[in-house]
Structure formats: C-alpha cells, structure tokens
C-alpha cells in the first residue's frame, strides 16, 4: 500500500490553506459589519410572515389617516370661506338696516301734511308693555320702545266731560275744485289709469301715502294724466315732484280736478 504522504501534494495543502484563511476573513468581516446594521433591519430579517403582514397593515392605516387629514383640511378651508361669506352678508344686512333707519325719517318728513297716517298706532316694535330689562355682564340693559313721532296728548276738561269738537266731515271721492295736486306719469286713458296708478304705487308708494288719484286733463291737450292730491300748497307739491323726478317719474304741480280712478283700472 502507498503511504499517506504519497497522496497529499504540496499544492493541495496550499489550496486548502487559502480556503481556510478566506473563510476566517469572511467571518471576521461579517462580525464587524453586523455591528453597523440597524437593529430594525435585523428585526425585519428575523420577523415572521405574520409580523410582516402587521407592519403592512399599519402602513395602510397611516396612509388612510393621511387621506382623512387632507379631506379635513379641505373641509375646514370650505367652512372658513362660508364663514367669511356669512360675515360679509351680515355686514350687508347691517348696512341696509342702517340705510332704512336713516331714510325712513326723511321719507316721513317728505310726506304731505295731509297724509292719513295714524302716528299713535302701536306696533310690534312700539308697544305699551313698558321697558324690557336684560341681564348683561357687569350689570343690566334696559330697552324702551317708543313711536318715531309720539302722538300729541289729548286735552281733557277738568270736569270729565268731552268738549272736543267733532272732526270735519270727510270730503267725497270727487276732487274739490281749487285744491292743488301733482300730475305724475305719462298720459294715460281711462281704461289703463288704474294699472298705471298701481305701478306708480309699487315704485314710489312711500311718497304717495295719503294722496288720492284722479284722472285729469293734461296741459296743452296732451291727453289725460293721473293727478295725486290734495297737497297743502305749491311748496309741498314742488318738494314731492323733486323726490319723484329723482326716481325717473315725471311730475308737475297741477289743479286737483278730475274723475276718481277705480282700483285696478
């Protein structure tokens, strides 16, 4: 038999020695590199399939939460825009109410003195329930309602008897000759006078309170015109015409003479 030394050649020893040195170097390198790898990566490498599925579910839930947060941001922006629009509308309403509070007294002053308005009437805003008290921070607030033009007190005799004279009888619907009125609007015929008067009331009804329309003859034979009256005098007629012409309604003082106009034509 051949000896063992005859089977091992020097080249084989060199080869296997190099392989052993390479394995040793790889082991040392792996030991040093493993210290630099983050623990989370190592945990992921050693995690089971169930743990990996749970991580994917968490990622999906986080993505859903981000989508919900984006939707909430959009809805919040929309609500802020609506709130700004509501504030603008509230400011517009406040301006309109202020304009009414400023213009209503002027309209009342512009009405003719013969306007049939009961200034002593009680309304929802001017009642006889007395002042109202509201508790507020630091004290209380008292609100009193009163008519815009308070009625004049009635003079009663001391003995209790009513000696106030009876009012004069109301005039008939026929206009009395000699009174003054204002001719308003274009020339109309008898059939369309009622509709024209209704349209004028819709446009400038506040300025025509207390005036009654008649169908009179226009100047220079230009047809018949609506004459509203009676008014107290030339000054009042001129003032009313000035206000009417500001809203593009033709107007001129004229004798309050004519035929009554039936409602609706």
C-alpha positions as CSV (number, residue, x, y, z in Angstrom):
1,X,0.0,0.0,0.0
2,X,1.0,3.5,-0.6
3,X,1.7,5.8,2.3
4,X,-0.5,8.8,3.2
5,X,2.3,11.2,2.4
6,X,2.2,9.9,-1.1
7,X,-1.5,11.0,-1.5
8,X,-1.0,14.7,-0.2
9,X,0.7,17.0,-2.5
10,X,2.1,20.4,-1.6
11,X,-0.3,22.1,-4.0
12,X,-3.3,20.7,-2.1
13,X,-2.1,22.0,1.2
14,X,-1.7,25.4,-0.3
15,X,-5.2,25.4,-1.8
16,X,-7.0,24.3,1.4
17,X,-5.0,26.7,3.5
18,X,-6.1,29.6,1.3
19,X,-9.7,28.5,1.5
20,X,-9.5,28.3,5.3
21,X,-7.9,31.8,5.5
22,X,-10.7,33.1,3.3
23,X,-13.4,31.7,5.5
24,X,-11.8,33.1,8.6
25,X,-11.6,36.6,6.9
26,X,-15.3,36.4,5.9
27,X,-16.3,35.5,9.4
28,X,-14.3,38.4,10.9
29,X,-15.8,40.9,8.3
30,X,-19.4,39.7,8.9
31,X,-18.9,40.2,12.6
32,X,-17.8,43.7,12.2
33,X,-20.4,44.6,9.6
34,X,-23.3,43.3,11.7
35,X,-22.5,45.9,14.3
36,X,-23.2,48.7,11.7
37,X,-26.6,47.3,10.6
38,X,-29.6,49.0,12.3
39,X,-31.5,46.8,14.8
40,X,-34.8,47.4,12.9
41,X,-33.3,45.8,9.8
42,X,-32.1,42.8,11.7
43,X,-35.6,42.5,13.4
44,X,-37.2,42.7,10.0
45,X,-34.9,39.9,8.7
46,X,-35.8,37.7,11.6
47,X,-39.5,38.7,11.7
48,X,-42.0,36.1,10.8
49,X,-44.6,36.4,7.9
50,X,-47.3,37.4,10.4
51,X,-45.2,40.2,11.8
52,X,-44.6,41.5,8.2
53,X,-48.3,41.5,7.5
54,X,-49.0,43.5,10.6
55,X,-46.4,46.1,9.5
56,X,-48.1,46.4,6.1
57,X,-51.4,46.9,7.8
58,X,-50.0,49.7,9.9
59,X,-48.7,51.4,6.8
60,X,-52.1,51.2,5.1
61,X,-53.8,52.7,8.2
62,X,-51.3,55.5,8.3
63,X,-51.9,56.2,4.6
64,X,-55.7,56.2,5.3
65,X,-55.2,58.7,8.2
66,X,-53.2,61.0,5.9
67,X,-56.0,60.9,3.4
68,X,-58.6,61.8,6.1
69,X,-56.4,64.6,7.3
70,X,-56.2,66.0,3.8
71,X,-60.0,65.8,3.5
72,X,-60.5,67.6,6.8
73,X,-58.2,70.3,5.7
74,X,-60.2,70.8,2.6
75,X,-63.5,70.9,4.5
76,X,-62.0,73.4,7.0
77,X,-61.0,75.7,4.2
78,X,-64.5,75.5,2.7
79,X,-66.1,76.3,6.1
80,X,-63.8,79.2,6.5
81,X,-64.8,80.6,3.1
82,X,-68.5,80.1,4.1
83,X,-67.9,81.9,7.4
84,X,-66.3,84.8,5.6
85,X,-69.3,85.0,3.2
86,X,-71.7,84.9,6.1
87,X,-69.8,87.8,7.8
88,X,-70.0,89.8,4.5
89,X,-73.7,89.1,4.2
90,X,-74.2,90.2,7.9
91,X,-72.3,93.4,7.1
92,X,-74.5,94.0,4.1
93,X,-77.7,93.5,6.2
94,X,-76.4,95.9,8.8
95,X,-75.7,98.5,6.1
96,X,-79.2,98.1,4.7
97,X,-80.8,98.4,8.1
98,X,-78.8,101.5,8.8
99,X,-79.9,102.9,5.5
100,X,-83.5,102.2,6.4
101,X,-83.1,103.9,9.8
102,X,-81.6,106.9,8.0
103,X,-84.1,107.1,5.1
104,X,-87.4,106.4,6.9
105,X,-87.4,109.6,8.9
106,X,-86.6,111.5,5.8
107,X,-89.5,109.9,4.0
108,X,-91.8,110.8,6.8
109,X,-90.6,114.4,6.6
110,X,-91.3,114.4,2.9
111,X,-94.8,113.2,3.2
112,X,-97.5,115.8,2.8
113,X,-99.1,117.2,6.0
114,X,-102.5,115.9,4.9
115,X,-101.2,112.2,4.8
116,X,-103.6,110.0,6.5
117,X,-101.2,108.2,8.9
118,X,-102.1,107.2,12.5
119,X,-98.9,108.0,14.3
120,X,-100.2,106.8,17.6
121,X,-100.8,103.2,16.4
122,X,-98.9,100.5,18.4
123,X,-96.8,98.0,16.5
124,X,-94.7,95.1,17.4
125,X,-91.7,97.4,18.0
126,X,-93.7,100.2,19.8
127,X,-95.9,98.6,22.3
128,X,-97.3,99.5,25.7
129,X,-95.7,96.7,27.8
130,X,-93.1,99.1,29.2
131,X,-89.3,98.8,29.2
132,X,-87.6,95.4,29.0
133,X,-84.5,94.7,31.2
134,X,-81.8,92.2,30.1
135,X,-79.1,91.0,32.3
136,X,-75.6,91.6,30.9
137,X,-72.0,91.2,32.0
138,X,-71.3,93.9,34.6
139,X,-75.0,95.0,35.1
140,X,-78.2,95.1,33.1
141,X,-79.5,96.7,29.9
142,X,-82.9,98.5,29.7
143,X,-84.6,98.6,26.3
144,X,-87.5,101.1,25.7
145,X,-89.6,101.2,22.6
146,X,-91.4,104.4,21.5
147,X,-93.0,105.6,18.3
148,X,-90.9,107.6,15.8
149,X,-93.3,110.5,16.2
150,X,-95.0,110.5,19.6
151,X,-98.7,111.4,19.5
152,X,-99.9,114.6,20.9
153,X,-101.7,114.2,24.3
154,X,-105.5,114.7,24.2
155,X,-106.7,117.7,26.2
156,X,-109.5,116.7,28.5
157,X,-111.5,119.1,30.6
158,X,-111.3,119.0,34.3
159,X,-114.9,118.1,34.9
160,X,-114.5,115.0,32.8
161,X,-116.9,116.0,30.0
162,X,-115.6,115.6,26.5
163,X,-115.9,119.1,24.9
164,X,-113.6,118.3,22.0
165,X,-115.4,119.4,18.7
166,X,-116.2,116.7,16.2
167,X,-113.9,116.5,13.2
168,X,-115.0,117.9,9.9
169,X,-116.8,115.7,7.6
170,X,-114.7,113.8,5.2
171,X,-114.6,115.0,1.6
172,X,-116.2,112.8,-1.0
173,X,-114.1,111.0,-3.5
174,X,-114.8,113.7,-6.0
175,X,-111.9,116.2,-6.0
176,X,-112.9,119.7,-4.8
177,X,-112.3,122.5,-7.2
178,X,-109.4,124.7,-6.2
179,X,-107.2,122.1,-4.5
180,X,-103.7,121.5,-5.7
181,X,-102.2,118.2,-6.7
182,X,-99.3,116.8,-8.7
183,X,-99.6,115.3,-12.2
184,X,-97.4,112.2,-12.3
185,X,-96.5,109.7,-15.0
186,X,-97.2,109.8,-18.7
187,X,-100.5,110.4,-20.4
188,X,-103.0,107.5,-20.0
189,X,-106.5,106.7,-21.0
190,X,-109.3,105.9,-18.6
191,X,-109.0,102.1,-19.1
192,X,-105.3,102.0,-18.1
193,X,-105.4,104.6,-15.4
194,X,-105.9,102.1,-12.6
195,X,-103.0,99.9,-13.7
196,X,-100.7,102.9,-14.1
197,X,-101.6,104.1,-10.6
198,X,-100.8,100.6,-9.2
199,X,-97.4,100.6,-10.9
200,X,-96.6,104.0,-9.5
201,X,-97.6,102.9,-6.0
202,X,-95.3,99.9,-6.4
203,X,-92.4,102.2,-7.4
204,X,-92.8,105.2,-5.1
205,X,-95.6,104.1,-2.8
206,X,-94.0,105.8,0.2
207,X,-94.1,109.2,-1.4
208,X,-97.8,108.8,-2.4
209,X,-99.1,107.9,1.1
210,X,-102.2,110.0,1.9
211,X,-102.8,111.1,-1.7
212,X,-105.8,110.0,-3.8
213,X,-105.6,109.7,-7.6
214,X,-107.9,111.3,-10.1
215,X,-107.8,111.3,-13.9
216,X,-107.5,114.9,-15.0
217,X,-106.8,116.7,-18.3
218,X,-103.2,117.3,-19.2
219,X,-101.6,120.5,-20.3
220,X,-101.9,121.7,-23.9
221,X,-104.3,118.8,-24.7
222,X,-101.6,116.1,-24.4
223,X,-104.1,113.5,-23.1
224,X,-105.3,112.7,-19.6
225,X,-102.9,112.3,-16.7
226,X,-103.0,110.9,-13.2
227,X,-103.2,113.7,-10.6
228,X,-102.5,112.8,-7.0
229,X,-103.6,115.0,-4.2
230,X,-104.6,117.1,-2.5
231,X,-101.4,118.7,-1.2
232,X,-101.0,121.5,1.2
233,X,-99.5,124.1,-1.2
234,X,-97.2,124.9,-4.0
235,X,-94.1,124.3,-1.9
236,X,-95.2,120.8,-0.9
237,X,-96.1,119.9,-4.5
238,X,-92.6,121.1,-5.7
239,X,-90.9,119.0,-3.0
240,X,-92.8,115.9,-3.9
241,X,-92.1,116.4,-7.6
242,X,-88.4,116.8,-6.8
243,X,-88.3,113.4,-5.0
244,X,-90.3,111.7,-7.8
245,X,-88.1,113.0,-10.5
246,X,-85.1,111.6,-8.7
247,X,-86.6,108.1,-9.5
248,X,-87.4,109.0,-13.1
249,X,-91.1,109.7,-12.6
250,X,-92.4,112.8,-14.4
251,X,-94.1,115.2,-12.1
252,X,-95.6,118.7,-12.2
253,X,-97.9,120.7,-9.9
254,X,-101.5,120.7,-11.3
255,X,-105.0,121.5,-10.1
256,X,-106.5,118.6,-8.3
257,X,-109.5,118.2,-10.5
258,X,-110.7,115.1,-12.4
259,X,-112.6,111.8,-12.2
260,X,-111.8,109.3,-9.4
261,X,-109.7,106.3,-10.5
262,X,-111.1,102.8,-9.6
263,X,-108.6,100.4,-8.1
264,X,-107.1,98.1,-10.7
265,X,-108.3,100.2,-13.7
